[in-house]
Structures are given as structure tokens and as C-alpha cells.
Amino acid sequence: MENKEAKAAVEMSSKKEIESTVEQESKHPVLTENKLQGYNFKTDLGKRVAAGEVTDIDEILNKNINILEPQIVDYLLPGLQTDFLFIGQSKGKLGGGKRRIIRNTQKVTAKAKKQDFAAMAVVGDGNGHIGIGKGSALESVTAKEKALKKAKLNIIKIKRGCGSWECACESPHSIPFKVSGKSGSVIVTLSPAPKGIGFCVADDIKTILKLAGIKDVWSRVEGQTRTRINLGYASFKALKSLSAYRLFDTEKKSLGLIE
């Protein structure tokens, strides 16, 4: 009987510990991650975030303050999702030609062959925040880590809306107006689409738009689209240009068309 009571007491105590840890993780999910445990912010912005003076990442992005630590983004956006673009392809007779997230290039020298690995990461919370970055290194794991770090440092806030004349739902499921972006020879043009159209875009552009929180859009791509890196950067520049324009009512008021 005493053994049973002791086991029951141990089980109850363990359940309470688990419940307490779950409550702490729900309140501060970022602090439970290994990459932020015991991390000391080095920049002034990071120290302000850790002290609780800055609680929203939009406060930083609206003032065009450079983010120098990716941990700031992890702290302020706990629900951040990550993905990689397929910028490379596998080699060999059996799996040759298949697309992969790692691009491997070789340079032949007098001594040996030098290999270089590159990756392109995309981060977003599905609510208007999106970032993209490319990393290269001598190892594939290091290249992916560099790409994720650069993507977090390049995060931006985009404008969403319902700019299609075929739809009047006024919900942020698409983009408010037509935009375009260019990288190299690739030009990506995004146009607002009515609700229910979905993604009429390439797969790599679909990954970027999905993490940005856009559900319906039309696109047109020109140039050497086989260069996936330029395709990703052109799509990102197109989304970034959404914040370069003022709202339509504000422009009307400045022209004196409305009071």
C-alpha cells in the first residue's frame, strides 16, 4: 500500500511539473527554444527587446531600423515558419536532374576540386511578414544556417488587401495593386486576384507568397526563369515594392480630389 501511495504521489508531482512547463511555454514560447536559452543580446535594439521596451516587430520595421541579430526576430515572432527554395539539382545517373534545395558547384584548381554549397531560405509568419536570404559555405549545413540568418535579417512587412475588380470582399487575401520586381534578367509581375483563384504562379513563388500570408494572386514571369535565385529575389522585390506606395485614399487627398 505504501509503494502504491508513493508512486501515486510521484505521478501527481510529475504531472504538476509538466503542466507548469506547458504554461510557461505557452506564455513565452521563444524563451524555451535552445537557440535563445542563455543568449545575451549584444546590440542596443536587442537589449531593448529583452528589457520589454520593444514588444512588436512592426515598431522596428516602420522606423526602418536595421536588425543585426536574428534572435530579435525569433523573440518577437515566435510563430515564424521557414522553408527553402529549390535552387539546385542532383547529379548522377539514377537521381540526376531532380531539384533540391542545395546547389553544389565545383571549381577545378591545380591541387584539387573545391566544392561550394549554396541555399536560399524563406521565412514568414503568414501574416504579412516575409524575409528571404541566400547563404553559401563549404558545407551544406552551414550554407542553410547562413541562409536562415540572412532571411531573418531581411524580414519586411508587406501590405495585403483585395485589389481585384472582380472581388469586393475587402479582406487581406491578395495584394492591393499590381507590382513587379526585377533581379538579373528575371522580371516577376504580381497582380491581385479574386477570392478562390489560388496561386497562379510558379512553385518557388508560391512558397514565398504562402509564407507572406497571400492566398490569391496572378503572376507573369519574364527572363531566364531557370535561374531560381533570381526568381526568388525578383518575387521578394515585387512584394517589397508594395510598401513603397501610399494608400489610394491618401493619394486622392493629396491631389485634392477628396476632402
The 8 nearest C-alpha neighbors of each residue, nearest first, counted from 0:
[[1, 3, 2, 4, 5, 6, 7, 8],
 [0, 2, 4, 3, 5, 6, 7, 8],
 [3, 1, 5, 0, 4, 6, 7, 8],
 [2, 4, 6, 0, 5, 1, 7, 8],
 [5, 3, 7, 1, 2, 6, 8, 0],
 [4, 6, 2, 8, 3, 7, 1, 9],
 [7, 5, 9, 3, 8, 4, 2, 10],
 [6, 8, 4, 10, 5, 9, 3, 11],
 [7, 9, 5, 11, 6, 10, 4, 12],
 [8, 10, 6, 12, 7, 11, 13, 5],
 [11, 9, 7, 13, 8, 12, 14, 6],
 [12, 10, 14, 8, 13, 9, 7, 15],
 [11, 13, 15, 9, 14, 10, 8, 16],
 [12, 14, 16, 10, 15, 11, 9, 17],
 [15, 13, 17, 11, 16, 12, 18, 10],
 [14, 16, 18, 12, 13, 17, 19, 11],
 [17, 15, 13, 19, 14, 18, 20, 12],
 [16, 18, 14, 20, 15, 19, 21, 13],
 [19, 17, 21, 15, 20, 16, 14, 22],
 [18, 20, 22, 16, 21, 17, 15, 23],
 [21, 19, 23, 17, 22, 18, 24, 16],
 [20, 22, 18, 24, 19, 23, 17, 25],
 [23, 21, 25, 19, 20, 24, 18, 26],
 [22, 24, 20, 26, 21, 25, 27, 19],
 [25, 23, 28, 21, 27, 26, 22, 20],
 [24, 26, 22, 23, 28, 27, 21, 20],
 [27, 25, 23, 24, 28, 22, 21, 29],
 [26, 28, 24, 29, 30, 25, 23, 31],
 [29, 27, 24, 25, 30, 31, 26, 77],
 [30, 28, 31, 77, 27, 32, 74, 73],
 [29, 31, 32, 28, 27, 35, 36, 74],
 [30, 32, 29, 28, 24, 33, 36, 27],
 [33, 31, 34, 30, 29, 35, 36, 28],
 [32, 34, 36, 35, 31, 30, 37, 29],
 [33, 35, 32, 36, 38, 70, 37, 31],
 [36, 34, 38, 33, 32, 30, 37, 70],
 [37, 35, 33, 38, 34, 30, 32, 31],
 [36, 38, 35, 39, 34, 33, 30, 40],
 [39, 37, 35, 36, 40, 34, 70, 33],
 [40, 38, 41, 37, 46, 35, 45, 49],
 [39, 41, 45, 46, 42, 38, 49, 68],
 [42, 40, 39, 45, 43, 46, 68, 44],
 [41, 43, 45, 44, 40, 46, 67, 68],
 [44, 42, 46, 45, 47, 41, 40, 48],
 [43, 45, 47, 42, 46, 48, 66, 53],
 [44, 46, 48, 40, 42, 47, 43, 71],
 [45, 47, 49, 43, 48, 44, 40, 50],
 [48, 46, 50, 44, 52, 45, 49, 53],
 [47, 49, 53, 45, 51, 46, 50, 52],
 [48, 50, 46, 51, 47, 45, 40, 52],
 [51, 49, 47, 48, 52, 46, 53, 45],
 [52, 50, 48, 53, 49, 54, 47, 46],
 [51, 53, 47, 50, 48, 54, 49, 46],
 [54, 52, 48, 51, 55, 47, 58, 56],
 [53, 55, 51, 52, 48, 75, 56, 58],
 [56, 54, 57, 58, 53, 75, 59, 76],
 [55, 57, 59, 58, 75, 60, 54, 72],
 [58, 56, 60, 59, 55, 61, 156, 62],
 [59, 57, 56, 61, 55, 60, 62, 53],
 [60, 58, 57, 56, 62, 64, 61, 63],
 [59, 61, 57, 63, 62, 58, 64, 56],
 [62, 60, 58, 63, 59, 57, 64, 156],
 [61, 63, 60, 59, 64, 58, 57, 65],
 [64, 62, 60, 61, 65, 59, 58, 66],
 [65, 63, 62, 59, 60, 66, 61, 44],
 [64, 66, 67, 63, 152, 59, 60, 153],
 [65, 67, 152, 68, 64, 69, 71, 44],
 [66, 68, 65, 152, 69, 42, 71, 45],
 [67, 69, 70, 71, 66, 152, 45, 42],
 [70, 68, 71, 72, 151, 152, 148, 73],
 [69, 71, 73, 68, 72, 74, 35, 34],
 [72, 70, 74, 69, 73, 68, 45, 75],
 [71, 73, 75, 74, 70, 69, 76, 151],
 [74, 72, 70, 76, 71, 77, 75, 69],
 [73, 75, 71, 72, 29, 76, 70, 77],
 [74, 76, 72, 73, 56, 77, 71, 55],
 [75, 77, 73, 78, 72, 79, 74, 124],
 [78, 76, 29, 79, 73, 74, 75, 28],
 [79, 77, 76, 124, 80, 73, 123, 28],
 [78, 80, 124, 123, 77, 76, 122, 81],
 [81, 79, 123, 122, 124, 78, 82, 210],
 [80, 82, 122, 121, 123, 79, 120, 83],
 [81, 83, 121, 120, 122, 84, 80, 206],
 [84, 82, 120, 119, 121, 100, 85, 81],
 [85, 83, 100, 119, 86, 203, 120, 82],
 [84, 86, 100, 99, 87, 98, 83, 101],
 [85, 87, 227, 100, 84, 102, 228, 101],
 [88, 86, 102, 99, 101, 98, 85, 100],
 [87, 89, 98, 99, 97, 96, 102, 90],
 [88, 90, 95, 97, 96, 94, 98, 99],
 [91, 89, 95, 94, 96, 88, 92, 97],
 [90, 92, 95, 93, 94, 89, 96, 97],
 [91, 93, 95, 94, 90, 96, 89, 97],
 [94, 92, 91, 95, 90, 96, 89, 97],
 [95, 93, 91, 92, 97, 89, 90, 96],
 [96, 94, 90, 91, 89, 92, 97, 93],
 [95, 97, 88, 89, 98, 90, 94, 91],
 [98, 96, 88, 89, 95, 94, 99, 90],
 [97, 99, 88, 87, 85, 89, 96, 100],
 [98, 100, 85, 88, 87, 101, 89, 97],
 [99, 101, 85, 86, 84, 87, 83, 118],
 [102, 100, 118, 87, 99, 117, 103, 116],
 [103, 101, 87, 117, 116, 86, 118, 104],
 [102, 104, 116, 115, 101, 117, 105, 114],
 [105, 103, 115, 114, 116, 102, 106, 113],
 [106, 104, 114, 113, 115, 112, 107, 103],
 [105, 107, 113, 112, 108, 114, 104, 115],
 [106, 108, 112, 111, 113, 105, 109, 110],
 [107, 109, 110, 111, 112, 106, 113, 105],
 [110, 108, 111, 107, 112, 106, 113, 105],
 [109, 111, 108, 112, 107, 113, 106, 114],
 [112, 110, 108, 109, 107, 113, 106, 114],
 [113, 111, 107, 106, 108, 105, 114, 110],
 [112, 114, 106, 105, 107, 111, 115, 108],
 [115, 113, 105, 104, 112, 106, 137, 116],
 [114, 116, 137, 104, 103, 136, 105, 113],
 [117, 115, 103, 139, 135, 136, 102, 137],
 [116, 118, 135, 102, 142, 134, 101, 136],
 [119, 117, 101, 143, 134, 133, 142, 100],
 [120, 118, 133, 146, 84, 83, 132, 134],
 [119, 121, 83, 146, 147, 132, 131, 82],
 [120, 122, 131, 82, 81, 130, 83, 150],
 [123, 121, 81, 130, 80, 129, 150, 131],
 [124, 122, 129, 210, 128, 80, 79, 211],
 [123, 125, 79, 126, 80, 128, 78, 210],
 [126, 124, 212, 210, 211, 123, 127, 209],
 [127, 125, 212, 124, 128, 211, 123, 210],
 [126, 128, 211, 157, 212, 156, 125, 129],
 [129, 127, 156, 123, 155, 211, 126, 124],
 [130, 128, 123, 211, 154, 155, 122, 127],
 [131, 129, 154, 150, 122, 153, 121, 151],
 [130, 132, 150, 121, 120, 153, 122, 129],
 [131, 133, 150, 149, 146, 120, 119, 147],
 [132, 134, 119, 146, 118, 120, 149, 135],
 [135, 133, 146, 145, 142, 118, 117, 119],
 [134, 136, 117, 142, 116, 118, 115, 133],
 [137, 135, 142, 138, 116, 115, 141, 117],
 [136, 138, 115, 116, 114, 139, 135, 141],
 [139, 137, 136, 141, 140, 116, 142, 115],
 [138, 140, 142, 116, 141, 143, 101, 136],
 [141, 139, 143, 142, 138, 144, 136, 145],
 [142, 140, 144, 143, 138, 139, 136, 145],
 [141, 143, 135, 136, 134, 139, 145, 140],
 [144, 142, 146, 140, 141, 145, 118, 147],
 [145, 143, 141, 147, 146, 142, 148, 140],
 [144, 146, 134, 148, 142, 143, 147, 141],
 [145, 147, 134, 133, 132, 143, 120, 149],
 [148, 146, 150, 144, 120, 145, 149, 143],
 [147, 149, 145, 151, 146, 150, 69, 144],
 [150, 148, 132, 152, 146, 151, 147, 153],
 [149, 151, 132, 131, 130, 147, 153, 152],
 [152, 150, 154, 148, 153, 149, 69, 130],
 [151, 153, 149, 150, 154, 66, 69, 148],
 [154, 152, 150, 130, 151, 149, 131, 155],
 [153, 155, 130, 129, 151, 152, 150, 128],
 [156, 154, 129, 128, 130, 157, 153, 60],
 [157, 155, 128, 127, 129, 158, 60, 154],
 [156, 158, 127, 242, 241, 239, 128, 155],
 [159, 157, 241, 242, 127, 160, 174, 156],
 [160, 158, 174, 171, 173, 175, 157, 172],
 [159, 161, 171, 175, 174, 173, 170, 162],
 [162, 160, 175, 173, 169, 163, 171, 174],
 [161, 163, 175, 176, 191, 160, 174, 164],
 [162, 164, 191, 165, 192, 166, 193, 161],
 [163, 165, 166, 162, 167, 193, 192, 161],
 [166, 164, 163, 193, 167, 192, 162, 194],
 [167, 165, 193, 164, 163, 168, 194, 161],
 [166, 168, 169, 165, 161, 164, 163, 193],
 [167, 169, 170, 166, 161, 194, 193, 171],
 [170, 168, 161, 167, 171, 160, 166, 162],
 [169, 171, 168, 172, 161, 160, 173, 167],
 [172, 170, 160, 159, 173, 161, 169, 174],
 [171, 173, 214, 213, 170, 160, 215, 161],
 [174, 172, 215, 213, 160, 161, 191, 171],
 [173, 175, 159, 160, 191, 176, 161, 162],
 [176, 174, 162, 160, 161, 159, 191, 173],
 [177, 175, 162, 174, 191, 178, 190, 163],
 [176, 178, 190, 189, 191, 179, 175, 188],
 [179, 177, 189, 237, 188, 176, 190, 240],
 [178, 180, 188, 237, 187, 189, 186, 181],
 [181, 179, 237, 233, 236, 187, 186, 234],
 [180, 182, 186, 233, 185, 187, 183, 236],
 [183, 181, 233, 229, 185, 232, 184, 186],
 [182, 184, 185, 229, 181, 186, 233, 222],
 [183, 185, 222, 182, 223, 186, 181, 221],
 [186, 184, 222, 182, 221, 183, 181, 223],
 [185, 187, 181, 221, 220, 180, 233, 222],
 [186, 188, 220, 180, 179, 233, 234, 219],
 [189, 187, 179, 219, 218, 178, 220, 186],
 [190, 188, 218, 178, 177, 217, 179, 187],
 [189, 191, 177, 217, 216, 218, 192, 176],
 [192, 190, 216, 163, 174, 162, 173, 176],
 [191, 193, 216, 163, 215, 217, 190, 173],
 [194, 192, 166, 163, 165, 196, 195, 215],
 [193, 195, 196, 215, 192, 166, 172, 197],
 [194, 196, 197, 193, 215, 214, 192, 198],
 [197, 195, 215, 194, 193, 192, 198, 216],
 [198, 196, 215, 195, 214, 199, 216, 194],
 [197, 199, 200, 215, 216, 205, 196, 217],
 [200, 198, 217, 216, 218, 197, 201, 196],
 [199, 201, 198, 218, 205, 204, 217, 202],
 [202, 200, 204, 203, 205, 199, 198, 218],
 [201, 203, 205, 204, 206, 200, 84, 207],
 [202, 204, 206, 205, 201, 84, 207, 231],
 [205, 203, 207, 201, 206, 202, 200, 208],
 [204, 206, 202, 208, 203, 207, 209, 201],
 [207, 205, 203, 209, 204, 208, 202, 210],
 [206, 208, 204, 210, 205, 209, 211, 121],
 [209, 207, 211, 205, 213, 210, 206, 204],
 [208, 210, 206, 212, 211, 207, 213, 205],
 [209, 211, 123, 125, 207, 212, 208, 124],
 [210, 212, 125, 208, 127, 129, 209, 123],
 [211, 213, 125, 126, 209, 210, 127, 208],
 [214, 212, 173, 208, 172, 209, 211, 215],
 [213, 215, 172, 197, 173, 212, 209, 198],
 [216, 214, 197, 173, 198, 192, 196, 213],
 [217, 215, 192, 191, 198, 190, 173, 199],
 [216, 218, 190, 199, 189, 192, 191, 200],
 [219, 217, 189, 188, 200, 190, 199, 216],
 [218, 220, 188, 187, 189, 221, 217, 200],
 [219, 221, 187, 186, 188, 218, 222, 185],
 [222, 220, 186, 185, 187, 219, 223, 224],
 [221, 223, 185, 184, 224, 186, 220, 183],
 [224, 222, 225, 185, 226, 184, 221, 230],
 [223, 225, 226, 222, 230, 185, 227, 221],
 [226, 224, 223, 227, 230, 228, 222, 229],
 [227, 225, 224, 228, 229, 223, 230, 86],
 [226, 228, 230, 86, 229, 225, 231, 224],
 [227, 229, 231, 230, 226, 86, 232, 119],
 [230, 228, 232, 182, 231, 227, 226, 233],
 [229, 231, 227, 233, 228, 232, 185, 224],
 [232, 230, 228, 234, 229, 233, 227, 235],
 [231, 233, 235, 229, 234, 230, 182, 236],
 [234, 232, 181, 180, 182, 236, 230, 235],
 [235, 233, 237, 231, 232, 236, 187, 180],
 [234, 236, 232, 238, 237, 233, 239, 231],
 [237, 235, 239, 180, 233, 238, 234, 240],
 [236, 238, 180, 179, 234, 240, 235, 239],
 [239, 237, 235, 236, 240, 241, 234, 157],
 [238, 240, 236, 241, 237, 242, 235, 157],
 [239, 241, 243, 237, 242, 238, 236, 178],
 [242, 240, 239, 238, 243, 158, 244, 157],
 [241, 243, 240, 244, 157, 239, 158, 245],
 [242, 244, 240, 241, 245, 239, 157, 238],
 [245, 243, 242, 241, 246, 240, 247, 250],
 [246, 244, 247, 249, 250, 243, 242, 248],
 [245, 247, 249, 248, 250, 244, 251, 175],
 [246, 248, 250, 249, 251, 245, 244, 252],
 [249, 247, 251, 250, 246, 252, 257, 245],
 [250, 248, 252, 246, 251, 247, 253, 245],
 [249, 251, 253, 247, 252, 248, 254, 246],
 [252, 250, 248, 254, 256, 249, 253, 257],
 [251, 253, 255, 249, 257, 254, 250, 256],
 [254, 252, 250, 255, 251, 249, 256, 257],
 [255, 253, 251, 252, 256, 250, 257, 249],
 [256, 254, 252, 253, 257, 251, 258, 250],
 [255, 257, 251, 254, 252, 258, 253, 250],
 [258, 256, 252, 255, 251, 254, 248, 253],
 [257, 252, 255, 256, 251, 253, 254, 248]]
